[in-house]
Amino acid sequence: MAIERRKDNKKRVLKEGEYQRANGTFEFKWRDKIGKRHSVYAKTLDELREKELDILRDTLDGINVDVKNLTINDLYAKWKTLKKGLKDNTFSNYKYSYEQFVEPKFGRIKLTDLKRTDVRAFYNYLADERHIKVNSIDCIHTVLHQVLELAVEDDYLRYNPADNALKELRRAHNDDNEKRRALTLKEQQIFEDFLASSPRYAHWLPIFTVMLWTGMRVGELTGLRWEDVNFEENTISVNHTLVYFSRGKQNGCTFAVNTPKTEAGKRTIPMLPKVKEAFLKEKAYQEEVGICCKAEVDGFSDFIFVNRFGNVQHQGTLNKALKRIIRDCNYELLDKSGGKEITTLPNFSNHSLRHTFTTRMCEAGVNIKAMQDILGHADVETTLGIYADATKDLKSKEMIGFEEYFKSLTEEESE
């Protein structure tokens, strides 16, 4: 005797696990590989069977279906317990980025509802409405991508919805991703001359001179101690970096000393005569006005560049000082110009001075390997990338000279 199959109210035969409920909607029931019961619901039979296909694909791919109420924030909580090997300040910055921007709203999205387009829309919202720079979104992306990668590893998701999202954002916001421009030689001379001649800003000359003529990162420079400078051998030992980071909402921000991120960051830099003179000027200035280092950070003390209270210099303070210096230098230039077209200083930051030093090395024909060692790049590709940008203008000038040379030859022949 044939077994009569269950049918819905339209006389359609229902498959195993399919049921029509009293209110006319449909349900599909099944057990996972460990025997746990699950159900999905739909308004129509066609919609239900589409969900059944998704369940089948997930089962074949080993995707964990017990994820109905799991949110991105739930995964973030797990990520925090599993993430190891990061420096304290890096981990704190990652947590700050997530908890400040992702956790309040986007982090509440359920994994079952998350799509690639949601991540893209979230990044666009941060850039277009919150006016957050792409480089800052990069930090947010680093955490979010790692969090969602956990979902892939634990078979909650088939793919990471954040894959390529940052790359797409960069392409869509080219204006936000402009590379830092190095100062031209003329701009650099204007900057240095103004500092040297300005009674108000002369005390900033030593630190910016060292930055300009060593290519050191800001944290490496502000963390430099007198014992790291060898005046007999004319060398500077770079073996740590000073960082300022958040220890959490309750503990506030603080300074810390870290080892360089890579072994290449530990290096010895040749000390040019101009740099040596800058160090000696700083020492003489501090003795003259009675400044001495009172700061101790993670056991490190005797820092070279300190503020008037004897505390270590903050990167933000240096950038603010640069803004004032640029402003007043340009006013002075304009006042002396008599209305003529003149070169003024562009807006630039501490890190631009590192690019400026790299550009001067390129113009001088310094060997790429030597440049890599001096700058502390772990990957020569980083050096080559900066080299390519730095020599672009130089090549253009060379070609102009090349053209003018042949033009003069042509003119001589015509005569």
Beta strands, then each sheet from edge to edge (+ up, - down):
strand 1: 18-20
strand 2: 26-31
strand 3: 37-42
strand 4: 229-230
strand 5: 235-238
strand 6: 241-246
strand 7: 253-258
strand 8: 267-270
sheet 1: 1+ 2- 3+
sheet 2: 4+ 5- 8+
sheet 3: 6+ 7-
end
